[in-house]
Amino acid sequence: MSTSKERQRIDLLNYTKPDGEELIGLSVELAEDPNGGVQVRVLMDSNVVSGVTVVPLQQGGCCD
């Protein structure tokens, strides 16, 4: 992440309405946590995304 304390947004899924308006269906916002680590917010349009599952990342052990 950058050294900025501002949230960074990553748009993962966009869609276009019949009238041509482009909207975000799924985004992730990341920000540095003052206590260490990273805060994560998942933003979704329920008309596009029916649900989000969060799975912890497995670290290490794959390539020793």
N, CA, C and O atoms as a GROMACS GRO file, in nm:
protein
  256
    1MET      N    1   0.084  -0.119   0.000
    1MET     CA    2   0.000   0.000   0.000
    1MET      C    3   0.088   0.124   0.000
    1MET      O    4   0.204   0.118   0.039
    2SER      N    5   0.033   0.233  -0.043
    2SER     CA    6   0.107   0.358  -0.042
    2SER      C    7   0.116   0.410   0.102
    2SER      O    8   0.052   0.356   0.193
    3THR      N    9   0.195   0.514   0.121
    3THR     CA   10   0.209   0.572   0.255
    3THR      C   11   0.092   0.662   0.291
    3THR      O   12   0.084   0.710   0.404
    4SER      N   13   0.002   0.686   0.199
    4SER     CA   14  -0.115   0.771   0.224
    4SER      C   15  -0.211   0.702   0.321
    4SER      O   16  -0.226   0.580   0.318
    5LYS      N   17  -0.276   0.782   0.406
    5LYS     CA   18  -0.376   0.728   0.499
    5LYS      C   19  -0.514   0.721   0.434
    5LYS      O   20  -0.609   0.675   0.497
    6GLU      N   21  -0.527   0.767   0.309
    6GLU     CA   22  -0.654   0.766   0.241
    6GLU      C   23  -0.692   0.624   0.200
    6GLU      O   24  -0.606   0.539   0.178
    7ARG      N   25  -0.822   0.602   0.189
    7ARG     CA   26  -0.870   0.473   0.141
    7ARG      C   27  -0.834   0.456  -0.006
    7ARG      O   28  -0.836   0.551  -0.084
    8GLN      N   29  -0.800   0.334  -0.041
    8GLN     CA   30  -0.778   0.300  -0.180
    8GLN      C   31  -0.891   0.208  -0.223
    8GLN      O   32  -0.922   0.111  -0.154
    9ARG      N   33  -0.954   0.240  -0.336
    9ARG     CA   34  -1.066   0.159  -0.384
    9ARG      C   35  -1.023   0.081  -0.508
    9ARG      O   36  -0.961   0.136  -0.599
   10ILE      N   37  -1.058  -0.045  -0.509
   10ILE     CA   38  -1.033  -0.131  -0.624
   10ILE      C   39  -1.169  -0.180  -0.673
   10ILE      O   40  -1.238  -0.252  -0.602
   11ASP      N   41  -1.206  -0.140  -0.794
   11ASP     CA   42  -1.333  -0.184  -0.852
   11ASP      C   43  -1.311  -0.319  -0.919
   11ASP      O   44  -1.226  -0.332  -1.007
   12LEU      N   45  -1.387  -0.419  -0.876
   12LEU     CA   46  -1.369  -0.555  -0.926
   12LEU      C   47  -1.471  -0.593  -1.033
   12LEU      O   48  -1.441  -0.674  -1.120
   13LEU      N   49  -1.590  -0.534  -1.026
   13LEU     CA   50  -1.696  -0.572  -1.120
   13LEU      C   51  -1.781  -0.450  -1.151
   13LEU      O   52  -1.843  -0.393  -1.061
   14ASN      N   53  -1.783  -0.410  -1.277
   14ASN     CA   54  -1.868  -0.300  -1.322
   14ASN      C   55  -1.978  -0.357  -1.410
   14ASN      O   56  -1.964  -0.465  -1.466
   15TYR      N   57  -2.087  -0.284  -1.422
   15TYR     CA   58  -2.194  -0.325  -1.512
   15TYR      C   59  -2.260  -0.201  -1.571
   15TYR      O   60  -2.248  -0.091  -1.516
   16THR      N   61  -2.327  -0.220  -1.683
   16THR     CA   62  -2.393  -0.110  -1.752
   16THR      C   63  -2.544  -0.132  -1.750
   16THR      O   64  -2.593  -0.237  -1.789
   17LYS      N   65  -2.616  -0.030  -1.703
   17LYS     CA   66  -2.762  -0.036  -1.701
   17LYS      C   67  -2.815  -0.022  -1.845
   17LYS      O   68  -2.743   0.025  -1.933
   18PRO      N   69  -2.941  -0.063  -1.869
   18PRO     CA   70  -2.997  -0.051  -2.003
   18PRO      C   71  -2.991   0.091  -2.061
   18PRO      O   72  -2.986   0.108  -2.183
   19ASP      N   73  -2.991   0.194  -1.974
   19ASP     CA   74  -2.985   0.332  -2.023
   19ASP      C   75  -2.842   0.378  -2.053
   19ASP      O   76  -2.819   0.493  -2.091
   20GLY      N   77  -2.744   0.286  -2.036
   20GLY     CA   78  -2.605   0.317  -2.067
   20GLY      C   79  -2.522   0.364  -1.950
   20GLY      O   80  -2.400   0.381  -1.962
   21GLU      N   81  -2.585   0.387  -1.834
   21GLU     CA   82  -2.511   0.431  -1.716
   21GLU      C   83  -2.427   0.316  -1.662
   21GLU      O   84  -2.477   0.206  -1.640
   22GLU      N   85  -2.296   0.343  -1.642
   22GLU     CA   86  -2.207   0.240  -1.588
   22GLU      C   87  -2.201   0.253  -1.436
   22GLU      O   88  -2.180   0.362  -1.383
   23LEU      N   89  -2.220   0.142  -1.368
   23LEU     CA   90  -2.220   0.139  -1.222
   23LEU      C   91  -2.122   0.033  -1.171
   23LEU      O   92  -2.082  -0.058  -1.244
   24ILE      N   93  -2.085   0.048  -1.046
   24ILE     CA   94  -1.995  -0.048  -0.982
   24ILE      C   95  -2.079  -0.156  -0.915
   24ILE      O   96  -2.169  -0.126  -0.837
   25GLY      N   97  -2.050  -0.282  -0.946
   25GLY     CA   98  -2.119  -0.393  -0.884
   25GLY      C   99  -2.048  -0.445  -0.761
   25GLY      O  100  -2.112  -0.489  -0.666
   26LEU      N  101  -1.913  -0.440  -0.762
   26LEU     CA  102  -1.836  -0.492  -0.650
   26LEU      C  103  -1.704  -0.416  -0.641
   26LEU      O  104  -1.631  -0.404  -0.739
   27SER      N  105  -1.673  -0.366  -0.521
   27SER     CA  106  -1.548  -0.292  -0.495
   27SER      C  107  -1.493  -0.334  -0.360
   27SER      O  108  -1.566  -0.382  -0.273
   28VAL      N  109  -1.364  -0.314  -0.344
   28VAL     CA  110  -1.297  -0.335  -0.216
   28VAL      C  111  -1.224  -0.205  -0.182
   28VAL      O  112  -1.152  -0.151  -0.265
   29GLU      N  113  -1.243  -0.157  -0.061
   29GLU     CA  114  -1.170  -0.040  -0.011
   29GLU      C  115  -1.070  -0.085   0.094
   29GLU      O  116  -1.102  -0.164   0.182
   30LEU      N  117  -0.948  -0.034   0.082
   30LEU     CA  118  -0.841  -0.068   0.176
   30LEU      C  119  -0.788   0.059   0.241
   30LEU      O  120  -0.775   0.162   0.175
   31ALA      N  121  -0.759   0.052   0.370
   31ALA     CA  122  -0.700   0.165   0.441
   31ALA      C  123  -0.610   0.110   0.551
   31ALA      O  124  -0.638   0.006   0.609
   32GLU      N  125  -0.503   0.182   0.578
   32GLU     CA  126  -0.414   0.141   0.687
   32GLU      C  127  -0.486   0.158   0.820
   32GLU      O  128  -0.550   0.260   0.844
   33ASP      N  129  -0.477   0.058   0.905
   33ASP     CA  130  -0.535   0.062   1.039
   33ASP      C  131  -0.435   0.130   1.132
   33ASP      O  132  -0.318   0.093   1.132
   34PRO      N  133  -0.477   0.229   1.211
   34PRO     CA  134  -0.384   0.297   1.302
   34PRO      C  135  -0.318   0.201   1.402
   34PRO      O  136  -0.210   0.230   1.454
   35ASN      N  137  -0.382   0.089   1.429
   35ASN     CA  138  -0.328  -0.009   1.523
   35ASN      C  139  -0.244  -0.116   1.454
   35ASN      O  140  -0.204  -0.214   1.517
   36GLY      N  141  -0.217  -0.099   1.326
   36GLY     CA  142  -0.142  -0.196   1.248
   36GLY      C  143  -0.234  -0.276   1.158
   36GLY      O  144  -0.353  -0.291   1.187
   37GLY      N  145  -0.182  -0.326   1.050
   37GLY     CA  146  -0.262  -0.403   0.956
   37GLY      C  147  -0.338  -0.314   0.858
   37GLY      O  148  -0.303  -0.198   0.837
   38VAL      N  149  -0.440  -0.371   0.799
   38VAL     CA  150  -0.517  -0.303   0.696
   38VAL      C  151  -0.666  -0.322   0.723
   38VAL      O  152  -0.710  -0.432   0.753
   39GLN      N  153  -0.743  -0.215   0.713
   39GLN     CA  154  -0.888  -0.223   0.721
   39GLN      C  155  -0.941  -0.250   0.580
   39GLN      O  156  -0.894  -0.191   0.483
   40VAL      N  157  -1.039  -0.339   0.570
   40VAL     CA  158  -1.096  -0.375   0.440
   40VAL      C  159  -1.247  -0.358   0.447
   40VAL      O  160  -1.312  -0.404   0.541
   41ARG      N  161  -1.304  -0.291   0.345
   41ARG     CA  162  -1.450  -0.281   0.331
   41ARG      C  163  -1.485  -0.335   0.194
   41ARG      O  164  -1.422  -0.300   0.094
   42VAL      N  165  -1.587  -0.420   0.189
   42VAL     CA  166  -1.638  -0.471   0.062
   42VAL      C  167  -1.768  -0.397   0.032
   42VAL      O  168  -1.859  -0.396   0.114
   43LEU      N  169  -1.775  -0.336  -0.086
   43LEU     CA  170  -1.894  -0.263  -0.128
   43LEU      C  171  -1.956  -0.339  -0.244
   43LEU      O  172  -1.887  -0.373  -0.340
   44MET      N  173  -2.087  -0.365  -0.235
   44MET     CA  174  -2.150  -0.440  -0.343
   44MET      C  175  -2.290  -0.391  -0.370
   44MET      O  176  -2.358  -0.341  -0.281
   45ASP      N  177  -2.331  -0.404  -0.495
   45ASP     CA  178  -2.466  -0.373  -0.537
   45ASP      C  179  -2.544  -0.503  -0.532
   45ASP      O  180  -2.514  -0.596  -0.607
   46SER      N  181  -2.644  -0.512  -0.446
   46SER     CA  182  -2.719  -0.637  -0.427
   46SER      C  183  -2.799  -0.677  -0.551
   46SER      O  184  -2.846  -0.790  -0.560
   47ASN      N  185  -2.815  -0.584  -0.646
   47ASN     CA  186  -2.882  -0.620  -0.772
   47ASN      C  187  -2.789  -0.698  -0.864
   47ASN      O  188  -2.834  -0.761  -0.960
   48VAL      N  189  -2.658  -0.693  -0.837
   48VAL     CA  190  -2.560  -0.758  -0.922
   48VAL      C  191  -2.493  -0.876  -0.850
   48VAL      O  192  -2.476  -0.983  -0.908
   49VAL      N  193  -2.456  -0.854  -0.724
   49VAL     CA  194  -2.382  -0.954  -0.647
   49VAL      C  195  -2.473  -1.009  -0.539
   49VAL      O  196  -2.527  -0.933  -0.458
   50SER      N  197  -2.490  -1.141  -0.537
   50SER     CA  198  -2.583  -1.200  -0.441
   50SER      C  199  -2.520  -1.223  -0.304
   50SER      O  200  -2.592  -1.239  -0.205
   51GLY      N  201  -2.388  -1.227  -0.296
   51GLY     CA  202  -2.324  -1.247  -0.167
   51GLY      C  203  -2.173  -1.245  -0.180
   51GLY      O  204  -2.120  -1.263  -0.290
   52VAL      N  205  -2.105  -1.224  -0.070
   52VAL     CA  206  -1.959  -1.222  -0.068
   52VAL      C  207  -1.914  -1.313   0.045
   52VAL      O  208  -1.963  -1.303   0.158
   53THR      N  209  -1.820  -1.402   0.016
   53THR     CA  210  -1.761  -1.489   0.116
   53THR      C  211  -1.617  -1.444   0.140
   53THR      O  212  -1.542  -1.421   0.046
   54VAL      N  213  -1.580  -1.430   0.266
   54VAL     CA  214  -1.443  -1.390   0.301
   54VAL      C  215  -1.370  -1.514   0.352
   54VAL      O  216  -1.414  -1.580   0.447
   55VAL      N  217  -1.258  -1.544   0.288
   55VAL     CA  218  -1.179  -1.662   0.325
   55VAL      C  219  -1.040  -1.613   0.367
   55VAL      O  220  -0.975  -1.541   0.291
   56PRO      N  221  -0.993  -1.652   0.486
   56PRO     CA  222  -0.859  -1.610   0.529
   56PRO      C  223  -0.751  -1.661   0.433
   56PRO      O  224  -0.759  -1.774   0.383
   57LEU      N  225  -0.652  -1.579   0.409
   57LEU     CA  226  -0.541  -1.615   0.324
   57LEU      C  227  -0.449  -1.710   0.398
   57LEU      O  228  -0.410  -1.683   0.511
   58GLN      N  229  -0.413  -1.821   0.335
   58GLN     CA  230  -0.320  -1.916   0.394
   58GLN      C  231  -0.178  -1.868   0.363
   58GLN      O  232  -0.142  -1.855   0.246
   59GLN      N  233  -0.099  -1.844   0.463
   59GLN     CA  234   0.037  -1.793   0.444
   59GLN      C  235   0.139  -1.906   0.463
   59GLN      O  236   0.128  -1.984   0.557
   60GLY      N  237   0.236  -1.913   0.375
   60GLY     CA  238   0.350  -2.004   0.391
   60GLY      C  239   0.315  -2.151   0.373
   60GLY      O  240   0.198  -2.187   0.357
   61GLY      N  241   0.418  -2.234   0.375
   61GLY     CA  242   0.398  -2.378   0.368
   61GLY      C  243   0.384  -2.434   0.229
   61GLY      O  244   0.388  -2.556   0.211
   62CYS      N  245   0.365  -2.349   0.128
   62CYS     CA  246   0.342  -2.402  -0.006
   62CYS      C  247   0.471  -2.427  -0.082
   62CYS      O  248   0.476  -2.516  -0.167
   63CYS      N  249   0.574  -2.350  -0.052
   63CYS     CA  250   0.692  -2.356  -0.139
   63CYS      C  251   0.821  -2.363  -0.058
   63CYS      O  252   0.921  -2.301  -0.096
   64ASP      N  253   0.821  -2.433   0.049
   64ASP     CA  254   0.941  -2.440   0.135
   64ASP      C  255   1.054  -2.513   0.069
   64ASP      O  256   1.161  -2.527   0.127
   0.00000   0.00000   0.00000
